[in-house]
Amino acid sequence: MKSKIEQQVMASVAVVYTARRLTSRFALECYALVLSFVGTVFFVSLPHVAANLSNVASGGVGSIEAFIISAVLGTKLIVQLALLVGACALVAMGVDMSRANSPKNTFAA
């Protein structure tokens, strides 16, 4: 049986731990990625983009590249910013994951 003060201290530790996890760099990158996706979905009709992309795909990789470039450049600034934030968040998440999976620098004895 824990005393009242032990319960309060453990509750405070749990709150601080949770707050740190929710505001970590990786969590903020996830939030940016989700907000970017939601913002893009709000302003862009994804079924129309998919239909247009399937029509263009028969022309090969070059036509897909031209379609993506013209689609991004032809959107509103808010969509371009959302895509940029999403791309930066994906790159940052990839860097974080590669750092976490890379062997640590150790000195050979």
C-alpha positions as CSV (number, residue, x, y, z in Angstrom):
1,M,0.0,0.0,0.0
2,K,1.5,3.3,-1.1
3,S,1.2,6.4,1.0
4,K,-0.6,9.5,-0.3
5,I,2.7,11.3,-1.0
6,E,4.1,8.4,-2.9
7,Q,1.0,8.3,-5.1
8,Q,1.3,12.1,-5.7
9,V,5.0,11.8,-6.6
10,M,4.4,8.9,-9.0
11,A,1.5,10.7,-10.6
12,S,3.8,13.7,-11.1
13,V,6.5,11.6,-12.6
14,A,4.0,10.0,-15.0
15,V,2.7,13.4,-16.1
16,V,6.3,14.6,-16.8
17,Y,7.2,11.4,-18.6
18,T,4.1,11.6,-20.8
19,A,4.6,15.3,-21.6
20,R,8.2,14.6,-22.6
21,R,7.2,11.8,-24.9
22,L,4.4,13.8,-26.5
23,T,6.8,16.7,-27.2
24,S,9.8,14.7,-28.3
25,R,11.3,15.5,-31.7
26,F,9.9,12.3,-33.3
27,A,6.4,13.0,-31.9
28,L,6.5,16.6,-33.3
29,E,7.6,15.2,-36.7
30,C,4.6,12.8,-36.6
31,Y,2.3,15.7,-35.8
32,A,3.7,17.7,-38.7
33,L,3.2,14.7,-41.1
34,V,-0.4,14.1,-40.0
35,L,-1.3,17.8,-40.2
36,S,0.3,18.0,-43.6
37,F,-1.7,15.1,-44.8
38,V,-5.0,16.5,-43.3
39,G,-4.3,19.9,-44.8
40,T,-3.6,18.4,-48.2
41,V,-6.7,16.2,-48.1
42,F,-8.8,19.2,-47.1
43,F,-7.7,21.3,-50.1
44,V,-7.1,18.6,-52.8
45,S,-9.5,16.1,-54.3
46,L,-7.5,12.9,-54.0
47,P,-9.9,10.8,-56.2
48,H,-9.4,13.3,-59.0
49,V,-5.7,13.3,-58.6
50,A,-5.6,9.5,-58.7
51,A,-7.8,9.4,-61.8
52,N,-5.7,11.9,-63.6
53,L,-2.5,10.1,-62.5
54,S,-3.8,6.8,-63.9
55,N,-4.6,8.5,-67.2
56,V,-1.1,10.0,-67.4
57,A,0.6,6.7,-66.2
58,S,0.2,5.1,-69.6
59,G,2.8,7.7,-70.9
60,G,5.6,6.3,-68.8
61,V,7.8,7.6,-66.0
62,G,8.5,10.9,-67.7
63,S,4.9,11.8,-68.0
64,I,4.3,10.9,-64.4
65,E,7.1,13.1,-63.4
66,A,5.8,16.0,-65.5
67,F,2.3,15.4,-64.0
68,I,3.5,15.5,-60.4
69,I,5.6,18.7,-61.0
70,S,2.7,20.5,-62.8
71,A,0.2,19.3,-60.2
72,V,2.3,20.6,-57.3
73,L,3.1,23.9,-59.1
74,G,-0.5,24.4,-60.1
75,T,-1.9,24.2,-56.6
76,K,-2.5,26.9,-54.0
77,L,0.3,28.1,-51.9
78,I,-1.2,26.5,-48.8
79,V,-1.1,23.0,-50.4
80,Q,2.5,23.6,-51.5
81,L,3.4,24.5,-48.0
82,A,1.6,21.4,-46.6
83,L,3.5,19.2,-49.1
84,L,6.8,20.8,-48.1
85,V,6.1,20.4,-44.4
86,G,5.2,16.7,-45.0
87,A,8.3,16.1,-47.1
88,C,10.5,17.7,-44.5
89,A,8.8,15.7,-41.7
90,L,9.4,12.4,-43.7
91,V,13.0,13.2,-44.3
92,A,13.6,14.1,-40.6
93,M,11.8,10.9,-39.6
94,G,14.0,8.9,-41.9
95,V,17.1,10.5,-40.5
96,D,16.0,9.7,-37.0
97,M,15.2,6.1,-37.8
98,S,18.5,5.6,-39.6
99,R,20.4,7.1,-36.6
100,A,18.5,4.8,-34.3
101,N,19.3,1.7,-36.4
102,S,22.9,2.5,-37.1
103,P,25.7,1.0,-35.0
104,K,27.0,3.2,-32.3
105,N,30.5,4.6,-32.7
106,T,32.7,2.6,-30.4
107,F,36.4,2.6,-30.1
108,A,38.1,-0.7,-30.9
109,A,40.2,-1.9,-27.9
